Amino acid sequence: MEAAHPHLSGATPSVSGATLSVDSPQQMQELGRRLAKILRPGDLVMLTGELGAGKTTLTRGLGEGLGVRGAVTSPTFVIARVHPSLVGGPALVHVDAYRLGGGLDEMEDLDLDVSLPESVVVVEWGDGKVEELTDDRLHLLIHRVTGDTDDDRRTVVLRGIGARWAEEDLALF
C-alpha cells in the first residue's frame, strides 16, 4: 500500500478545529458556501453524519461556492459525480461511500487519487475508507441536536488534519 501512496509520511498529523451550531438547512448550505472560499485543488473533505444530517446540503453549498456545473444531489446510486468548474476553479468530485465496504481497495477503483490533485474531493461516509489518500483532510462531523424540538438543528465539528489545515483558522466559521 505504501508504494501506491508514497506521499504519506506516517508522522502524526497536526489537527485544528472548531464546533459550530447550525439551525437550518439554509444555514448548512451557507456553511458550505463559506467553506468553499478556503478550499483549493487537492483538498479532501470528509463528511460524517447519520442519514439526513445535512451532508449533501452542505456539499450543495460547496458546489455553489466553487461555481461548479450541475445540481449537487446525493450520488448514492452512482457513487461518485464530477461537477466541472464554470469559473476556472477546481472541479468538485462528490462521492457517497455508504455502499462501499471494502475500504481503500474499493475507493481506488474510483481513481480518486488521480482526481485529487486538481479537484476538491468531498466524500460522504468516508471514515475508514479514504484517509490513506492524503495526510491532509478536512473532516466535518455533523450531529443532530438531541432533546430539541427543532429537528433542523445540528452541531458541526470541523477538524482540519495535516499541515494544510494548520494554516487555516477554522474557528472563523
N, C-alpha and C positions, 0 to 999 in steps of 0.2 A: 504494500500500500504506500510506503514512503516514496517509492520510485514514481508513482503516479502523481504525488503531491509534494515535490521537492521543496516548495516554499514554506512548508511547515517547519518551525524551529523546535517545537517540543517545549519551549520555555513557557513559564506561567504567564498568561496574558494579563495585561492591565485591564481594570474594569472601572467604568464610570457609570453613573446612573441618576435616575430621578423617578419620582412617583407622581402621577397626575390623576386628577378626578375629571371624568368626562360624563356629562349629564344627558347627552342626546346623541342620536346618530349623526346629526348635523355637526356637532362638536367633534365627533370621532373623525368625520370626513375632513373637517378643518384641521385637525391634528395631522392628518396625512398630508394635506397641502403645505403646512408649515414645515414638516419633516422633509418634504421633497426639496426644500430650498438648501438643505445641507447635504443632500445625497449627491454622489458623484459616480462616474463609471467605476465598476469594480466593487461597489458596496453590496453586501449580502445583508438582507433584513429578514429575520426570523420572527414569525408571529405565532404566539401560543395563546390558546383560549378555547373554552368549550364551544360547542356548536351555538351559533347565534350571538357570540360575544362581540362581534364587530370587526373581525379580521378583514373581511372583504370590503366593508365600508371604509376602513382605514386605507386599504390598498386603492380603492376608488379615488380617495383624496390624493394619494401619492401620484396616481396617474394624471389627475388634473394638474397637480403642482409641477409635474415633469413635462406636461404638454404632450402627452402621447396620443396616438390614434386608437380609436376603438373604445367601446364601453367596457370598463373593467367590471367583470362579473366573476362569480366563483368558477374556477376551472376544474371543478370536481370530476367531471366526466371526461375531460380531455387531458387532465393532469397538469399541463402547462400551456400558457398562452404568451405570445410575444406581442407587445404593443410598441411599434416603432415610434420614435420621436417625430413630432411635427414642427419642432422648433430648433433642431440641430443638437439636441442634448442626447443623453443616453436612452436606449430603449428600456422598457420595463418588461422584465420576464416574471410572470406571475405563476407560481407553482402551488398546487394543492397536493401535499404529500400524504393526505389522510389514508388513501387506499394503498400506499406503498409500505410494505412491511419489512423489506429486505435491507434497510439501511442504505449506506452509500453505494452498494452494488447496483441497486435499482435506480438510484439517483444518477449514477454515472451513465446509464442508458439515455438520460435526458440531455447529456452533454452540457450540463450547467457550468462545468469548469471552462468550457470553450466560450460560453456566453458571458461569463462573469467579468472578464477584463473590460469589456466595452458597454456593459449594461448594468442596471440596478436590478438585482435578483431578489424577489420577495417570495419567501416560502412559508406557506401556512402549514402547520402540523409538521415542522421540520426537525423537532427535537430528536436527537439521536440519529439523524439521517444526513444532515448537511454540514455539521460542524467541521468536518475534515476538509471542506472546500477551501477554507481560508482561516487564518489566525484572527482576522478582524471581522467582526459582525455586530450588527445592532439587533438586539433581541428584545421584543416587546411582549410582555405577558399581560393579557387582558383578562381581568376578573370582573364578574358581575358582583355588584354590591348586594350582599345578602341582608335580609331583615329590613329592606327598604320597600316602600310601596311603589316607587318609581322603577319599573323594570328596565329603563334605559340607562340607568346609572352604572358606570364602570370605573374601575381603578386600573390605570395603565402604568406598568412598571417598565421603564426604559433602561436597558443595560447595554452599554457600549463595551464591547470586549475587544482588546487588542490596541496596538499603538494608534491605529487610525482614529479610534474613538476617544483616545486620551486627550486629543486636541479639541474636542467638541464639548461645549458646556451644555449637557442635556438638561440641566436644571432650568434653562431659559424657556423650556416648553411648558 
